[in-house]
Amino acid sequence: MSFKPVCQYYLRGICKFGDGCRNSHPAGQEGSQARPGDRPVVAQAGPAGPGKAPVIFK
């Protein structure tokens, strides 16, 4: 098992890679180090398709 550093963007609540991020996203810590001016990121993985909502990362 290899060590993955915690994603600093995830901690700020603005990681745009989601599950595809190469760094760790520890549960319960998303946005724990958010800064004024940080904005939620909407995943740009393509069209959501009929009946599916886009994924929004806060």
QUIWOGI-V275763 format. One record per pair of residues at least 4 apart in sequence whose ideal C-beta (glycine too) atoms are under 7 Angstrom apart, sorted by sequence separation. I is the first residue (numbers start at 1). J is the second residue. If there is no record, write none. Layout:
[[I;J] [I;J]]
//
This chain:
[[7;11] [8;12] [17;21] [21;25] [34;38] [48;52] [6;11] [9;14] [10;15] [25;30] [48;53] [9;15] [15;21] [48;54] [7;15] [10;21] [43;54] [42;54] [43;55] [7;21] [42;56] [43;57] [10;25] [7;23] [40;56] [41;57] [6;23] [7;24] [13;30] [40;57] [5;23] [6;24] [7;25] [11;29] [13;31] [40;58] [4;23] [5;24] [12;31] [4;24] [6;26] [10;30] [11;32] [12;33] [13;34] [11;33] [12;34] [12;35] [14;38] [13;38] [14;39] [16;41] [18;43] [12;38] [15;41] [13;40] [14;41] [16;43] [31;58] [18;55] [18;57] [15;57] [13;58]]
//
